[in-house]
Amino acid sequence: MDLHSSIHLTHSDIRLRLEESEGRLSPYAAKSRMTRGRARIEEPCPMRTEFQRDRDRIIHTKSFRRLMHKTQVFIAPAGDHYRTRLTHTLEVSQIARSIARALNLNEDLTEAISLGHDLGHTPFGHMGEDILDELYPQGFRHNEQSLRVVDVLENDGHGLNLTWEVRDGILNHSKNWTDILDSNVGTAFTLEGQICKIADAVAYINHDIDDAIRAGIIAESDLPADVIGLLGGTNRERINSLVVDIVGFAQRTAAERCGPPDVGMSPAVRESANKLRQFLLKRVYSVARGEVGQAQKVVRSLYQYFVDKPEKLPEEYRLVNGDAERSVVDYISGMTDRYALETYSEICSTR
């Protein structure tokens, strides 16, 4: 046996060992060797499970790196300590992995979904999403765009060829504004995907409050007293209270039904979480949307310019498909706040 073969066999043993270790997970956990697979069949990685491979592919994308300069709440904030779409993604990943670990579910799958869930988010946060949804005749949803990023746009138009479970979790992570646990799309098939969805809400509720306090929009004393009394007075305390409740709720429902757990919250904690979301809508997001005029002007101008002049699109977007408007949406949604503003300025200066 030559040295290359010996090394290859040793590495393959690593993946097999990792797959075997998943046998100790909950019977309701997703197992990498039982994946529904990829659209294009690939040889297994010698050292990583399929879900670990997906996580690594997502981290190395251009779309993931661009999250560093995409808005979470405030457009192109001047301070260094405000959350961006990237720091939000990392916080979601940490919270989701903690929940998955406590419930003995697949942490690798949870991490991959968490890291990929916002890859298709627009510049200017949900304001950018709303404007593109209005402009593009087919409509725009960032969860659908995130799936399009990993399926089509990345890897020079070939996509990342991720597993079905990761793609399902990315597509089904969105929520509506009625209730923290209600969906405006669907429910992820895996418990790991459902965990990412609830971790997304836990993360943004708390870090958006933290950023709003830092920006001077609200004070800690403005937060609903009954919510603070139940969940805690600090960002750390509230996240801990929510995570502990989510884990406890899952354990109780699993024991009651002698089956898979529900990923949710106890009624009192769910009500408190919804109160925090409503507080954010009234006191924080409404203020941040004072910048919506700027975002609308920029996105509308970029959209109209590139629809009228599709030849000005970068070649990589023109080659993806023959639909000019779809290519324009792909290009704009991938922009960072800073790049969108710079491109808008360049367009204005040439008119």
Secondary structure, DSSP 8 states (H G I E B T S, - for coil): --HHHHHHHHHHHHHHHHHHHGGGS-TTS--GGG----SS-----SSS-HHHHHHHHHHTSHHHHHGGGSBSSSSS-SSSSS-BHHHHHHHHHHHHHHHHHHTT--HHHHHHHHHHTTTT--TTHHHHHHHHHHHSTT---HHHHHHHIIIIIHHHHT-----HHHHHHHHT----SS-TT--SS---SSHHHHHHHHHHHHHHHHHHHHHHHHTTS--GGGS-HHHHHHH-SSHHHHHHHHHHHHHHHHHHHHHHHTS-------HHHHHHHHHHHHHHIIIIIHHHGGGHHHHHHHHHHHHHHHHH-GGGS-HHHHTT-S-HHHHHHHHHHT--HHHHHHHHHHHHHH-
